Amino acid sequence: MEILVTSLKWFASGSGMIAAAMVSLDLGRKVTGWGFVLFLASSIAWIAGSVLTKDFALGTQNIVLFGINLFGVYRYLIRKKPNG
């Protein structure tokens, strides 16, 4: 169980850092959108790790971040680019 939790935490941490870089570099809507997809994966890993370790504050935070990141995916990958 410890190996699973450690693996989830490292994946969540690494994918979150890569996603933050992708979003902050502003390389276009598609790259930013995929950054949000990676943020979703990071949030899922953090939620899973928090359930396994009973760290409900971390889990709650990442449930909220999951929703925010889902909106980012919609905004950059699904919704058509607004005119103007």
C-alpha positions in Angstrom: 0.0 0.0 0.0 2.8 2.4 0.8 4.3 1.9 -2.7 1.0 2.7 -4.3 0.5 5.9 -2.2 4.1 7.0 -2.9 3.7 6.4 -6.6 0.4 8.3 -6.7 1.9 11.2 -4.9 5.0 11.4 -7.2 2.8 11.1 -10.3 0.4 13.8 -9.0 3.3 16.1 -8.1 5.2 15.7 -11.4 2.1 15.9 -13.6 1.0 19.0 -11.7 4.3 20.7 -12.3 4.3 19.8 -16.0 0.7 21.0 -16.3 1.5 24.3 -14.6 4.4 24.9 -17.0 2.2 24.1 -20.0 -0.5 26.5 -18.9 2.0 29.3 -17.9 4.0 29.1 -21.2 0.9 30.2 -23.1 1.8 28.3 -26.2 -1.7 28.4 -27.6 -5.2 27.1 -26.8 -4.4 23.5 -27.6 -1.3 23.2 -25.4 -3.1 25.1 -22.6 -6.1 22.8 -22.9 -3.8 19.7 -22.7 -2.2 21.2 -19.7 -5.6 21.3 -18.0 -6.1 17.6 -19.0 -2.9 16.8 -17.2 -4.1 18.9 -14.2 -7.2 16.6 -14.2 -5.0 13.5 -14.0 -3.0 15.1 -11.2 -6.1 15.9 -9.3 -7.4 12.3 -9.7 -4.1 11.0 -8.4 -4.2 13.4 -5.4 -7.8 12.4 -4.6 -6.9 8.7 -4.8 -3.9 9.3 -2.5 -5.9 11.3 -0.1 -8.5 8.6 0.2 -5.9 6.0 0.9 -4.2 8.1 3.5 -7.4 9.6 4.9 -6.2 13.1 4.2 -9.5 14.7 3.6 -8.3 18.3 3.4 -6.1 17.4 0.5 -8.9 15.4 -1.1 -11.4 18.2 -0.7 -9.0 20.7 -2.2 -8.4 18.5 -5.2 -12.1 17.8 -5.8 -12.5 21.6 -6.1 -9.4 21.8 -8.3 -10.8 19.0 -10.5 -13.9 21.1 -11.2 -11.8 24.2 -12.0 -9.6 22.1 -14.3 -12.6 20.5 -16.0 -13.8 24.0 -16.8 -10.3 24.7 -18.2 -10.6 21.7 -20.5 -14.0 22.9 -21.7 -12.8 26.4 -22.2 -9.6 25.6 -24.2 -10.4 22.2 -25.9 -14.2 22.0 -26.3 -15.6 25.5 -26.6 -15.0 27.4 -29.8 -12.7 30.3 -29.5 -14.7 33.4 -28.7 -14.6 36.2 -31.4 -13.0 39.5 -30.5 
